[in-house]
Amino acid sequence: MPEILIVGEDICQQVVSRSDAFAAVENVFAAMSQGDAWNFPVVREALGHADALYGFKSGFDRAGMALGVKSGGYWPGNMARGLTNHQSTVFLFDPDTGQLSALVGGNYLTAVRTAASSAVSIDHLARKDARVLGMVGAGHQSTFQLRAAAEQRDFEKVVAWNPHPDMLPKLGAVAEELGLPFEAVTREELGAQADVIITITSAFEPLLMADWIKPGTHIACMGTDTVGKQEVDPALLARATVFTDEVAQSITLGEAQHAVQAGMISAEEITPIGHVINGTNAGRQTDAEITLFDGTGVGLQDLAVAQVAARVARARGLAAVAQL
């Protein structure tokens, strides 16, 4: 009987670093751009129970030989129970046989791969002289986003806004740990000051308007991964040069869904960031250009980091082993 590795949440945190996640996500975006990796259609639905969103993301990376599915979603009441709102598990399969090869905890990996995605976009699209980082959102994933973004540019300050201001001190503590001054501001002030903005909320309405954003800004929209969710004004996408992890998801369940439905942009105007990584698209053209990355979160990201977790946990003897 084949062995099945079981890699728990605590082991994932031990064996997958931010740099590991960055490399895995950047590589899989490049593989998608080259036609070596495919995401399968996403299932993402409201359960009608506990206000939860639940679904599946899956794919196959022929270059990295990763096949599998992430099952999970978002339970907004979990925080009150002392649990993470995002809950997920990754199932990896042997691409040669279809047999289950690993069960990997997906909560930490989802946070670190989502942060890696925006970090990749900042690395490839933000101005080199970006100095002020703007954070919209202060939930669990925002701290991962802040830590990953801070490694991409020489930021001198963090400005932040959250619909619940009482959550901002936790994000401010991370900024202080990183040696960055932190200021809670209005959304308009955030747009006026920030050179790079990360939105990481569960909003269903625009939180940033197009007129608030100054020329040259890079925006990573990381919270919209479901039909109906929305973080920014559709006019901002019409004003910006838009990049994404996967165009099919961007126009159906990502931030671009609203601008596309309104006829303000077309799918052909959205560029996979893998093209920039591979050098087939130049990315940012001028210092005044606004670039926007629509990070919808693809299944291949989950498989890439889960594969790292399984490989390193096996090598270090940290994974449990079972048989079906």
N, C-alpha and C positions, 0 to 999 in steps of 0.2 A: 504493500500500500504506500502511495506517495506521502511524504511528510508535508504537513501544513504548518507554516510558521505563524505564530501569534505574537504580534508586537503591540504592546499596550501603550497607552498615552504617555506614561512616565518614561518609557524607553524611547519613544519618538523624540521627546524633548532632549534626551541625552545624546542621540545619534544624528539628528538633523539640525545643522546650524543655519543661520541666515544665509551665509555664503553658499552652503550646500543647496539651499532652496533656490537662491538666485541663479546658480549655474544650471540646476535642473530645469527651471522654468524657461530661462533664456534658450537653452538647447531645444526644448520641446516646441517653443514658438518657432525656432528656426526650422525644425523638422516639419512642422505644419506648413510653413511657407514653401518648403521644397517638395511638398506632396508625399512626404514619408510618414505622416501621422494624420489620423482622422479622429474627429470627435463624432460620436453617434448622437442622434436626436435626444434632447433633454426632456425628461419628464419632471415637471415642477408644478405642484398643485396645492391649493389650500385644503387642509384635511377636514375643515368644518368641526374641528375639535381642538381645544386649547389654543385657538388662534394660530395654529402651527402651519408652516409651509413645509412640504415634504416632497422629495423627488430623487431622481437618479441621474448621474452624469457618468458617461462611459466613453471608451475609445480604444484605439490601438495605435501604438507607436512602433512602426516596423524598424525604425532606426535604433530605438532604444530597447526594442523587444519587450514592451510593456503592454499588457492586455488586462482590462479590468473595469470595475465599476465602483463609484462612490455612492453610497446610499445615505441619505440624511436630510437635514433641513434646519428650520429655525423655529424654536419654541420660545416666544417672547416672555413667558412666565417663569422660565428656568432660573433667571437671576435671583428672583425672590426665594428660590429653593436652594440657593448656593451652588447652582449648576451653570455651565456655559450655555448661552442661548442657542448657539450653533452646535448641533450634534450630528456626527457622521462616522461611518466606518468604510474603509476601503477594502475591496476584495480583489486580489490579484490572481490571475490565471496563467498557466503555462501556455504560451502562444502555440506551441507545437502539439499539445495534447488536449487543451481545454480544461485540464484538471486544476482545481483550486490549489494555489501554492502559498497564499498568505492572507491573513486577516490583520489589518493594520488600523489602529486607532486613528480617526480622521479629524479630531477636534483641533489639536495643536497644528497638525499639518495643513488644515484648511486656512488657519490664521497666517501661518508663516508663508504658505505659497501665495496667498492673496497679497500679502505685503511684498513678496518678491516680485509679483507681477507689476505693481505700481512702481517699485524700485527699478525694474528693467525699463519701464517707460521713461522714468526720470533720467536714467543713465543715457538713454538714446535720444531723448527729445527735449529735455529742459535746457535752457541757456546755461552755459558753463559758469556765468557770473551770478547765478541765482543765489540770493542771500536770505530771503524771508520765506519760510515755509508756513502755509496756511492749512489748518486742519478743520474740516467740517465734520463733526461727529466725535464723540468721546466715549464710545462703548468699548467692549472687550477688544475688538480688532484694531481700534485706533492706536493702541500702544505698540502693536506689532508694526503698523504702518509707519509710525513716527520713527521707531528705531531703524527700520530698513531705509527709509528716505534719508535719514540723517547721514547715512554712509555714502550717499551718492553725490552730494554737493557740500561746499563749505558754508552751510547755513549759519547765520549769526543770530537768528531770532525765530521763534514760533508764535504765530497768532492763531487763535482758535475760537470756534463758536460751536455750541451744542444746544439743541432745543431744551435740554434740561441742564441749566448752568451748574447745578450741584455736582455734576459728573466731571466737570473740567479739572478740578484739583488733582485727580488721579493722573490725567494726561500731563498736567503741569509738573507733577513729580517726576515723570519719565524725562521730560525736557530738562528739568534741573539736573537729573542724573547724567544726562548727556552734555551738560554744561551750556545749555541754550536758554537764554532769557525767554520767558513765557508770558503772553498777554492775552486775556480774554477780551474779545472785541465783538462789535456788531458784524453782521454779514457784509454790510457795505464797506466797513473799514477793512475787513479781511480781504475783500477783492481789491481794494485800493493799495494795500501794502504787499500782498503776497506775490512772489515770483513763481512759486510752485504751490498748487492747491491739491489736496487730497480730500475727496468726499467719501465718507465711509459711514453711511446711515441706512436706515430701512424706510426712507421717506417715500411717499406716494405723491409728492408735489414738489415743484422746483424750489430749491433753497437758495440758489444763486442765480441772479439775473444777468443777462448778457452785458448790460450797460455798466455793471459793477466791476467787470474784469478789465485790467489794464493790458495794453499791448505787451507782447512778449511772454505772457504767462503760460506755463504748462499746467494743465489740469488733469488729474487722474481720477476719473469717476469709478469708484470701486464698489458702490453699494447696490447698484441696480442689476439684479439677476433674475427678475421675475416679471411677467407681463403686468403692466400697470405701475410698477415702481418707477420713481423718477427723483433725481437729485438736482438737476440744473434746467434752466430755461432752454427750450428747444432752439431759440434764436442764437444761443451761444454755440451750438453745434454748427449752425449755418455760418457763423462768423469765424469759426475755428477750422484748422486742418485736423481732420478726425482720423484717429488710428484705433485699432482694437485688437483683441486677442483672436477673435473669429467673427467674420462679417455676418454669417448666418445667425449667430446668437445676438450680435449687436443690434440688428434691425428687428428682431422678433421679441427679445426679452431683456435687451440691454438698454443703456441710456439713449441710444440712437432711435429706439422704437418710436418715440414721440415725434421727433423731427422728420423721420421718414413718413410716418402716417400723415403728417401735416403737409407733406410735399416740399419741405424746406431743404432737404438733402436727399440724395439717392444712395443706394448701396454701392454704386460704382465710385462714389466719392469717399468711401471709407477704405483705409489701407490697413491690411494686416501688419502688425508690428514686426512679425517675422521677416517681412520684406526689408525693413530697415536694418534688422540685425544681420541679415544676409547680404546687405549692400545693394539690393536691387531697387530700393527706394531711398532717396536722400534724406528723408525725414524732415526736420526743421530746415527751412530755407533762409529765413532772416531773423534777426533779433527781435523784430516787432511782431512777428507771427505768433498767434495764439495756437498752441497745439493742445489737443484733447485726446486722452486715451480712455476708451470705453472698456473697462476691465470687467467682462461679464463672468469670468471664472469658468474655464473649460475643464472637462473631465481629465484631459491629458495632463494638466498641471497636477491634479491629485495623484494620478498614477505615477508621474515622474518622481514626486517627493516620497510617495509610499514605497516605490522601488528602492530608493536610497535607504529608507528606514529599514526595509527588510534585509537588504544586502549587508548593511553595516551591523545590524543587530545579530545577524547570523555569524558574521565574521568575528564579532566580539563575544559570542556565546551568550547573548542577552535575550534571545527570543525563546519563547516556549514552543514546544513542538507537539502536534497532535495528528491524529489520523481520523478520517471519516469512515 
